[in-house]
Amino acid sequence: MRLPDSQLAVLDAANTTDEPTVDRLADETGLKSASVTGAAFDLRDEGLVSVEETTDTDAELTDEAHEYLDDGLPEIRLYRAAIDAGADDEPVSMGQLIGASGLGGPQVDIALSNFARKGYGVIDSGDVTADPDADPDVDPEQAALESLAAGDSVDDTDLLDQLERRELIVQSERTVRTIQPTDEGTAALEAGIEVAETVDALTPEMLTSGEWEDVEFTEYNVEADAPRVEGGRKHILRQTSDRVKDVLVGMGFKEMDGPHADADFWINDCLFMPQDHPARTHWDRFALDVPGIQDLPDQLVDRVESAHRNGVGDDGEGYHSPWSRDFAEAVALRGHTTSLSMRYLSGFAGADIDPPQRYFSVEKVYRNDTLDPTHLLEFFQIEGWVMAEDLSVRDLMGTFEEFYKQFGITDIQFKPHYNPYTEPSFELFGTHPTTGELVEIGNSGMFRPEVLEPLGIECDVMAWGLALERLLMLMYGFEDIRDVHGTLCDLELLRETEVVY
Ligand SMILES: N[C@@H](Cc1ccccc1)C(=O)O
């Protein structure tokens, strides 16, 4: 019998190795695991080996677990401190024990909940009693962590699941293949097998020399494990933004666009934001050191200034605070895309604004915020407005319900809010799918007369700004916005997440 050398090596090693798994055979033969698997399938097709598949669970320790390897699980540290303080005799205050144990931060809660769960003692109105018979030296969770750290396996699946719930390990499943020679395989080995040279790639030289006619080609193995190729793909934020645009277009909206850096007039003045409003100070705004934008529509500027100074209508009240045209012309990065809504509603953008109208944008905005799990310095806003006669808050809520439903979000909550430019105003909240926490996802309201009158609009306009990244959080369950942006991003999440249409 003749076999390609890799198959012969695998058959030979499988015959002499205890527990001939693919990994072991790869060690024995010096072949890559994928080649061993490939050879094994070929040998199986020849009836020379059997391939048995089982799934094995790998458990990997998290960083938190590594900390506990040295110091002991927090509940064990608490128990030791309790014994040292004599809590097996009489109750000792929790505060004292926590101090003595050196536990801090989230570890305190972890210690307390697991202490009771594992029967190390009882905690009652702030006092701790320790069970003298408990023995932390045989704590199964600690022992399991130590075994795993030493590279040994732990068979108790309940225990492993418990450690996973505590986020001390991450379990993953993999297929383990065991390759056993059949009787035919052993017989063939005993009878002696010749090496058949096979060629796995055709070269130009082989073609010109004609050698290709005489060689034996390696069989194509479509079942072999192949390396995973990470191709480029569209970012989930972009994919979701495209989806949002489709949904809004489907709801009859037209798209707005306009400058990222704009005159404060469009960003704030038109919105009846007083010029001394905190959001307009240099703390919050990304001001640009460039000449102001002078070609603002003069009549509109006058009407806006008048609304700021004197209010609108017969009994209107303005701000009686300073207003300067220079500030209105000053350029900053837009902190919201409501600047686009103002450009469109004023007619300045050149689009049709006879009611009824609906417009939207999904565009970037810039805020001088502090970076944290829910805030970025630049993010995408889903801006929108509807202009029509007799709009009510019901229309606003109904629009959001219809919109968010397209993304599987059906439990929107509304809370009253304040914006200088809308009355009434509502903040929108959704429930985070994994933490269950309420997450603010947007801000909305009906534009006030102080905004609409200078723009010359006589009907109602309802409007909103929703955060695209927060929508993404609710859809895909990540907790830190930095998982999808920047150097801390979670590549696994970005690679695996399917944006479902
Ligand atoms: N501009 C508001 C959103 C909003 C737009 C229009 C009306 C009401 C609210 C924000 O950024 O939070």
The ligand as a Gaussian input file, in Angstrom:
#p B3LYP/6-31G(d) Opt

LIG

0 1
 N      -30.823000      69.096000      20.333000
 C      -31.307000      68.197000      21.327000
 C      -32.275000      67.209000      20.749000
 C      -33.547000      67.886000      20.348000
 C      -33.734000      68.260000      19.036000
 C      -34.901000      68.917000      18.659000
 C      -35.887000      69.140000      19.628000
 C      -35.698000      68.730000      20.934000
 C      -34.520000      68.127000      21.289000
 C      -30.132000      67.426000      21.926000
 O      -29.080000      67.446000      21.361000
 O      -30.234000      66.818000      22.959000

